[in-house]
Amino acid sequence: MLAVEGEGVKVGAKPNAVRSAIDHALALSKRQRTVALAIVATAMVLDLVDMTIINVAVPTLQAQLGASDAEVQWMVAGYSTIFALLLITGGRLGDILGYKRAFLIGVAGFTLTSLLCGMAQTPGQLVAARLLQGGAAAIMLPQVMSLTQIMYPPHERMAALGLFGILGGLAAVLGPVIGGLLLSANLMGLGWRSIFLVNLPIGLVALILATRILPGGRSAHSPRLDMTGTLLVMLLLFLLIFPLIQGRDYGWPLWGFGLMAASLPIGLLLVRHSRARMARDGSALIVPDLFQARGFSFGLLTTLAFQVATGGLLFTLTLALQRGLHFTAAQVGIAHVPYAFGASFAIGMLSRKALPRFGPIIISWGALLMIAGLIVLTLLLNAADLIVVSPLLIAPPLLAMGLGMGLVGGPLPPCTLSEVDVGHAGSASGLLKATQQLGAAIGAAAIGTLFFLIQPDERMGRAEAIAAFTLSASVVCAMLVVVALLALAIPRQLRIRGQ
C-alpha cells in the first residue's frame, strides 16, 4: 500500500535560480500553463510513437529499400538503444544548460533527424538517421518532467502526471496504428517516408510555442557531465546489443558471445568509477547509493524484464500478422487498437485507483493477465483460418493484454522511485527511463532474432510465421512470469516522497 508524504522542500527554500523559474512558471495564466503542458506532452508522445511506428513499415522497407533483417532490427532497436545510452546525460544537460534551452535543442534535433529519416535513400542512411533521432530524443525527453515540476505546484502536479500516464500508455501502442494509417493513405505518394515526415509540422509548431511560453530554470548545484561514465555505459550496452542483432547474420560466431561476456568486467568497472566519482565530486552519471533502496533495485529489475517482454511482443506480433495472416498495414494498425485502449484505460484509471489500495501486488496481477491473453492469442493464431474469416477474434485477447500491460506499466515507475531520496530524484528518474528503453531494445533484438530463426524469409509462408510467433510468445510469457515474481519483492509499504 502507499502512503503520501508532504512536500520535502518548500518553494521558498529553493535556491534562487530554481525559485525564480518556479515564480515565473506559477505566474503563467491557466491557459498558458495548459499550452505549456500540451507542448511537453507532445514531445513525450512523439518519442513513444516513433519507437514503434516503424514496426508496421518493416515489409515495405525491406521491399523498397532492400533492408536486411539485421538492418531492420537496427532501425527499431537502434533508436531505443541510443536513447537509453544518452538519456541520463541528456538530463544532466538540462541541469547545466537550463531545462527550456535543452528542450528546444532536443525538439529541434528531433525534427531535423525526422527529416533525415524521411529523406534516406539507403538502409544505412535510415539506420544512421534513426540513431541520431534517438540521441535528440534523449536530450528532449528528460526536460519534460523537469519543466512539469517547475510549472505545477504539488497539489496540481499529480493531475499532470496522470495525463502523462494516459498519453504514455496510449502512445506506446498507437505507433503501429498511426503507421498503418499513414502507409495506407500514402500521403502525396510518400509511402513509408510519411511516418517520419509527419513529425516536421508538429516539431516546428512545438518549437515556436515553446520559445514563447515555457519557463526557464536550471539546477543550482552546477553539476558536471560524467564523460567517463557515459563512455563506459555506451560500451557496456554495445557489448550487449551488437551481438544480439548481428549474431544471426554471422552464424552466431564465438566472438559474439565473447563480446557479451566482456560486458561483465565493463559493468564492474562502471560501478567502481561511479563510486569513486561520487566520493570525489558527487557528479557520477549513475549514483551507486540509489541501489541501496530495495524498491528501486527490484523496481529496475522488474522494469527491465517487462520492457524486454513488451518490446519483443510488439515487434514479433506485427511480423506475425503481416507475414502469417497477410494483414495490410491498415489492418495491423486496427488490430492494435484494443491493446492500446486497454493499456490507456488501465494506466489512467485502474492502476491509479488500485495502487494506493493494494500496492505493488497489482503489477503481478497485470503480468498474469498479459500471459493469459497472450496464450489465447497464440492459440487463435495457430487456428489462422478462423482469423481470416473474422479478424475480430483476436480483439478480446489483445484487450486483455493491454489491460495487463497498463496494470504493470502504470504502477512500476512510482513503485520504483518511492524510496529514492529527493536529492537523487533526477538521476533515479533518468536511470529508470534508460532501463525502460534498454529493455525495449533488448526485447526487439533478442526476441526478434528468435522469430527470424524460424522464419528467416517472409516468402516461407504462414505456417513458419505462426511457428515463429509461437516460439517468441513462449519467451515473452517466461519474461512476464519473471516480472510477476520480481514484483513480489518490491516492498508493500511504499512512501511517495514529495519533490
C-alpha positions in Angstrom: 0.0 0.0 0.0 1.0 3.6 -0.5 1.4 6.5 1.9 1.9 10.1 0.7 4.4 12.3 2.3 4.3 16.1 2.2 6.5 18.4 0.3 10.1 17.7 1.2 11.3 21.2 0.1 9.2 24.2 0.1 9.2 26.6 -2.8 10.6 29.4 -0.7 13.5 27.3 0.4 14.7 26.5 -3.1 17.9 28.1 -4.5 17.5 31.4 -6.3 18.0 30.0 -9.8 15.2 27.4 -9.4 13.0 29.7 -7.2 12.9 32.4 -9.9 12.0 29.9 -12.6 9.1 28.5 -10.4 7.9 32.0 -9.6 7.9 32.7 -13.4 6.1 29.5 -14.2 3.4 30.0 -11.5 2.8 33.5 -12.8 1.7 32.0 -16.1 -2.0 32.1 -16.7 -4.0 28.9 -16.6 -4.3 28.9 -20.4 -0.6 29.4 -20.8 0.3 26.5 -18.5 -2.2 24.3 -20.3 -0.5 25.2 -23.6 2.9 24.6 -22.0 1.8 21.2 -20.7 0.5 20.3 -24.1 3.9 21.2 -25.6 5.9 18.9 -23.3 3.3 16.2 -23.6 3.5 16.4 -27.4 7.3 15.8 -27.1 6.7 12.7 -25.0 4.1 11.3 -27.4 6.4 11.9 -30.4 9.1 9.9 -28.8 6.9 7.0 -27.8 5.1 6.8 -31.2 8.4 6.9 -33.1 9.8 4.0 -31.1 7.1 1.6 -32.6 5.7 3.4 -35.7 8.4 1.8 -37.8 7.3 -1.8 -36.9 4.4 -1.7 -39.3 6.7 -0.5 -42.2 9.1 -3.4 -42.0 7.9 -5.3 -45.1 7.8 -2.1 -47.1 11.3 -1.1 -46.0 12.6 -4.5 -46.9 10.9 -4.4 -50.3 11.6 -0.8 -51.3 14.9 -0.1 -49.6 16.3 -3.7 -49.7 16.9 -3.7 -46.0 18.1 -6.9 -44.4 16.6 -8.3 -41.2 19.6 -7.1 -39.2 19.2 -3.6 -40.7 15.5 -3.5 -39.8 16.4 -4.6 -36.3 18.9 -1.7 -36.1 16.2 0.7 -37.3 13.9 -0.5 -34.5 16.3 -1.2 -31.7 19.0 1.3 -32.6 16.7 4.2 -31.7 15.9 2.8 -28.3 19.5 1.9 -27.6 20.9 5.3 -28.3 18.1 6.9 -26.4 19.0 4.7 -23.4 22.7 5.4 -23.8 22.3 9.2 -23.6 19.2 9.7 -21.5 20.9 10.3 -18.2 23.4 12.6 -19.9 20.5 14.4 -21.6 19.0 15.0 -18.1 22.3 16.5 -16.9 22.4 18.8 -19.9 19.1 20.2 -18.7 20.7 20.9 -15.3 23.6 22.6 -16.9 22.1 24.5 -19.9 18.7 25.1 -18.5 15.6 23.0 -19.0 13.9 25.2 -21.6 17.1 25.5 -23.6 17.8 21.8 -23.6 14.2 21.1 -24.5 14.4 23.4 -27.5 17.7 21.8 -28.6 16.2 18.4 -28.3 13.0 19.3 -30.2 15.0 21.0 -33.0 17.3 18.0 -33.3 14.4 15.5 -33.3 12.6 17.5 -36.0 15.7 17.7 -38.2 16.6 14.0 -37.8 13.0 13.1 -38.6 13.6 14.9 -41.9 16.8 12.9 -42.4 14.9 9.7 -41.8 12.3 10.7 -44.4 14.9 11.6 -47.0 17.0 8.4 -46.6 17.9 6.6 -49.8 19.6 3.5 -48.4 19.1 1.3 -45.4 22.4 2.5 -43.9 21.3 6.1 -44.2 18.0 5.3 -42.4 19.8 3.4 -39.7 22.2 6.4 -39.1 19.3 8.9 -39.1 17.4 6.7 -36.6 20.4 6.6 -34.3 20.7 10.5 -34.5 16.9 10.7 -33.8 17.3 8.6 -30.7 20.1 10.9 -29.5 17.9 14.0 -30.0 15.1 12.4 -28.1 17.5 11.7 -25.2 18.0 15.4 -24.8 14.3 16.3 -25.3 12.6 13.8 -23.0 14.3 14.4 -19.6 13.2 18.0 -19.7 9.5 17.0 -19.8 9.5 16.0 -16.1 11.7 18.9 -15.0 9.6 21.5 -16.7 6.4 19.9 -15.3 7.8 20.1 -11.8 8.6 23.8 -12.3 5.2 24.7 -13.8 2.9 23.0 -11.3 2.8 23.1 -7.5 2.5 19.7 -5.8 -1.3 19.7 -5.4 -1.7 20.2 -9.2 1.2 18.1 -10.4 -0.4 14.8 -9.9 -3.1 15.6 -12.4 -0.4 16.5 -15.0 1.4 13.2 -14.2 -1.9 11.3 -14.6 -2.2 12.9 -18.1 1.3 11.7 -18.9 0.4 8.2 -17.8 -2.7 8.0 -20.0 -0.9 9.5 -23.1 2.2 7.4 -22.5 0.3 4.1 -22.4 -1.8 5.1 -25.5 1.1 6.5 -27.5 3.4 3.5 -26.8 1.0 1.1 -28.6 -0.6 3.6 -31.1 2.6 3.7 -33.1 1.6 0.8 -35.3 -1.9 2.2 -35.6 -0.7 5.5 -36.9 1.9 3.9 -39.0 -0.6 1.6 -40.7 -3.0 4.5 -41.4 -0.2 6.7 -42.9 1.1 3.8 -45.1 -2.3 3.0 -46.4 -3.1 6.7 -47.1 0.2 7.1 -49.0 0.0 10.9 -48.5 1.4 12.7 -51.6 2.9 9.4 -52.7 5.5 9.5 -49.9 4.9 5.9 -48.8 6.9 4.9 -45.8 8.6 8.3 -45.6 5.4 9.8 -44.3 5.8 8.1 -40.9 8.8 10.3 -40.3 7.9 13.4 -42.2 4.7 13.8 -40.2 6.9 14.9 -37.3 8.0 18.1 -39.2 5.0 20.3 -38.8 4.4 19.1 -35.2 8.0 19.8 -34.3 8.0 23.2 -35.8 4.8 24.3 -34.0 6.2 22.9 -30.7 9.4 24.9 -31.2 7.6 28.2 -31.8 5.2 27.8 -28.9 7.9 26.5 -26.5 10.1 29.5 -27.3 7.3 31.9 -26.3 5.7 30.1 -23.3 8.0 27.6 -21.5 9.7 28.9 -18.3 13.5 28.6 -17.8 15.3 27.2 -14.8 18.3 25.0 -14.1 20.0 23.2 -11.2 21.6 25.4 -8.6 24.3 22.8 -7.9 26.3 23.3 -11.1 26.7 19.6 -11.9 29.2 18.4 -14.5 29.0 15.8 -17.2 30.5 12.4 -16.3 32.1 11.7 -19.6 33.9 8.6 -18.4 30.7 7.2 -17.0 28.9 8.0 -20.3 31.5 6.2 -22.4 31.5 3.2 -20.1 27.7 2.9 -20.3 27.8 3.2 -24.1 30.5 0.5 -24.3 28.5 -1.8 -21.9 25.4 -1.5 -24.0 27.2 -2.0 -27.3 28.7 -5.2 -26.0 25.2 -6.5 -25.1 23.2 -5.3 -28.1 25.5 -5.7 -31.1 25.9 -9.5 -30.8 22.2 -9.9 -30.4 21.4 -8.0 -33.6 24.2 -9.2 -35.8 24.8 -12.7 -34.4 22.3 -14.5 -36.7 23.7 -12.9 -39.9 27.2 -14.1 -38.9 26.1 -17.6 -37.9 26.5 -16.9 -34.1 30.3 -16.8 -34.0 32.2 -17.2 -30.8 33.3 -13.5 -30.9 29.7 -12.5 -30.3 29.4 -14.5 -27.1 32.9 -13.1 -26.2 31.5 -9.5 -26.5 28.6 -10.3 -24.3 30.9 -11.9 -21.7 33.1 -8.8 -21.8 30.2 -6.7 -20.6 30.6 -8.1 -17.1 34.1 -6.6 -16.4 32.9 -3.3 -18.1 29.9 -3.3 -15.7 32.2 -3.8 -12.7 34.5 -1.0 -13.9 31.4 1.3 -14.3 30.4 0.5 -10.7 33.9 1.3 -9.4 34.1 4.5 -11.4 30.7 5.7 -10.2 31.7 5.1 -6.6 35.0 7.0 -7.0 33.3 9.8 -8.8 30.7 10.2 -6.2 33.3 10.3 -3.4 35.3 12.9 -5.4 32.7 15.5 -6.5 29.3 13.9 -6.3 28.6 14.1 -10.0 28.6 10.5 -11.2 26.4 9.6 -14.1 24.9 6.7 -12.0 24.6 7.2 -8.3 25.5 3.9 -6.5 23.6 4.8 -3.3 20.3 4.5 -5.2 20.6 0.7 -5.3 20.6 0.5 -1.5 16.9 1.1 -1.7 15.2 -2.3 -2.2 12.2 -0.9 -4.0 14.5 0.9 -6.5 16.7 -2.2 -7.2 13.8 -4.6 -7.7 11.8 -2.0 -9.5 14.5 -1.6 -12.1 14.9 -5.3 -12.5 11.1 -5.7 -12.9 11.1 -2.8 -15.4 13.9 -4.3 -17.4 12.1 -7.7 -17.7 8.8 -6.1 -18.5 10.3 -3.9 -21.3 12.1 -6.9 -22.8 8.8 -8.7 -22.9 6.7 -5.9 -24.4 9.4 -4.8 -26.8 9.7 -8.2 -28.2 5.9 -8.8 -28.2 5.0 -5.7 -30.2 7.8 -6.3 -32.8 7.0 -10.0 -33.4 3.2 -9.6 -33.3 3.4 -7.1 -36.2 5.6 -9.5 -38.1 3.2 -12.5 -37.5 0.1 -10.5 -38.6 1.8 -9.4 -41.8 3.9 -12.4 -42.7 1.5 -15.1 -41.4 -2.0 -13.7 -41.9 -1.1 -11.3 -44.6 -2.7 -8.3 -42.9 -2.3 -5.0 -44.6 -0.6 -2.1 -42.8 -4.0 -0.6 -42.0 -5.3 -3.9 -40.7 -2.3 -4.3 -38.4 -2.9 -0.8 -37.1 -6.6 -1.5 -36.4 -5.6 -4.8 -34.7 -3.6 -2.9 -32.2 -6.5 -0.6 -31.1 -7.9 -3.0 -28.4 -4.4 -3.3 -26.9 -3.9 0.5 -27.0 -7.4 1.1 -25.4 -6.8 -1.5 -22.7 -3.4 -0.1 -21.8 -4.5 3.5 -21.6 -7.6 2.7 -19.6 -5.6 0.6 -17.1 -2.9 3.2 -16.7 -5.2 6.2 -16.5 -8.0 4.6 -14.4 -7.5 1.1 -12.9 -3.9 1.4 -11.7 -4.3 4.9 -10.2 -7.2 3.6 -8.1 -5.8 0.2 -7.3 -2.2 1.1 -6.4 -3.0 3.1 -3.2 -5.3 0.3 -2.0 -3.4 -2.9 -3.0 0.2 -1.8 -3.5 2.7 -3.3 -5.9 0.9 -6.7 -6.0 -1.2 -5.3 -8.9 2.0 -5.5 -11.0 1.9 -9.3 -10.6 -1.8 -9.4 -11.4 -1.1 -7.4 -14.6 1.7 -9.7 -15.7 -0.6 -12.8 -15.2 -3.4 -11.1 -17.2 -1.0 -10.4 -20.0 0.1 -14.1 -20.0 -3.5 -15.3 -20.2 -4.3 -13.0 -23.1 -1.1 -14.0 -24.9 -1.8 -17.7 -24.6 -5.3 -17.2 -26.0 -3.9 -15.0 -28.8 -1.3 -17.7 -29.7 -3.9 -20.4 -29.8 -6.1 -18.3 -32.1 -3.1 -17.5 -34.4 -2.5 -21.2 -34.7 -6.1 -21.6 -35.9 -5.3 -19.0 -38.5 -8.2 -20.0 -40.8 -10.7 -18.7 -38.2 -9.0 -15.3 -38.0 -9.0 -14.9 -41.8 -12.8 -15.4 -41.5 -13.1 -13.0 -38.6 -10.1 -10.8 -37.6 -12.2 -9.5 -34.6 -11.5 -12.8 -32.9 -8.1 -11.5 -31.8 -9.6 -8.3 -30.2 -10.5 -9.8 -26.8 -7.1 -11.3 -26.0 -5.4 -8.1 -27.2 -7.7 -6.1 -24.9 -6.8 -8.4 -22.0 -3.1 -8.0 -22.8 -3.5 -4.2 -22.9 -5.2 -4.1 -19.6 -2.5 -6.3 -18.1 0.2 -4.0 -19.7 -1.4 -1.0 -18.0 -1.6 -2.7 -14.6 2.1 -3.3 -14.9 3.3 -0.2 -16.7 1.3 2.3 -14.6 2.4 1.4 -11.1 6.0 0.5 -11.9 7.5 4.0 -12.0 6.0 5.3 -8.7 6.8 2.0 -7.0 10.4 2.1 -8.3 11.0 5.7 -7.2 9.1 5.7 -4.0 12.1 5.1 -1.7 14.5 7.3 -3.6 15.9 10.3 -1.7 14.7 13.6 -3.3 18.3 14.7 -3.6 18.8 11.9 -6.2 15.4 12.1 -7.9 16.8 13.4 -11.2 19.4 10.7 -11.5 17.0 8.0 -10.4 14.3 9.1 -12.9 16.9 9.1 -15.7 18.1 5.7 -14.8 14.6 4.3 -14.8 13.8 5.8 -18.2 17.1 4.4 -19.6 16.3 1.0 -18.2 12.9 1.1 -20.0 14.5 1.9 -23.3 17.3 -0.6 -22.9 14.8 -3.3 -22.2 12.7 -2.4 -25.3 15.9 -2.6 -27.4 16.9 -5.9 -26.0 13.4 -7.3 -26.5 13.2 -6.3 -30.1 16.7 -7.6 -30.8 16.7 -10.9 -28.8 13.1 -12.0 -29.3 13.1 -10.7 -32.8 16.1 -12.8 -33.5 14.2 -15.9 -32.3 11.4 -15.0 -34.8 13.9 -14.7 -37.7 15.5 -18.1 -36.7 12.2 -19.8 -37.6 11.2 -17.6 -40.5 14.3 -16.0 -42.0 12.4 -15.3 -45.2 8.9 -13.8 -45.4 8.2 -15.9 -48.5 8.4 -19.1 -46.4 4.6 -18.8 -45.7 2.0 -18.8 -43.0 3.0 -21.9 -41.0 6.6 -20.7 -40.4 5.4 -17.2 -39.4 2.9 -18.6 -36.8 5.5 -21.1 -35.5 8.0 -18.2 -35.2 5.5 -16.2 -33.2 4.6 -19.1 -31.0 8.2 -19.5 -30.0 8.6 -15.8 -29.4 5.4 -15.7 -27.4 6.6 -18.5 -25.1 9.7 -16.4 -24.3 7.5 -13.4 -23.7 5.4 -15.4 -21.3 8.5 -16.6 -19.5 9.7 -13.0 -19.1 6.2 -12.0 -17.8 6.5 -14.8 -15.1 9.8 -13.2 -14.1 8.0 -9.8 -13.9 5.3 -11.3 -11.6 7.9 -12.8 -9.3 10.2 -9.8 -9.1 7.2 -7.5 -8.4 6.6 -9.5 -5.2 10.0 -8.4 -3.9 9.0 -4.7 -4.1 8.2 -3.5 -0.6 4.4 -3.5 0.1 4.6 -0.4 2.3 5.7 2.4 -0.1 6.1 6.1 0.5 5.7 8.5 -2.3 8.1 11.4 -1.5 7.3 15.0 -2.4 9.6 16.7 -4.9 
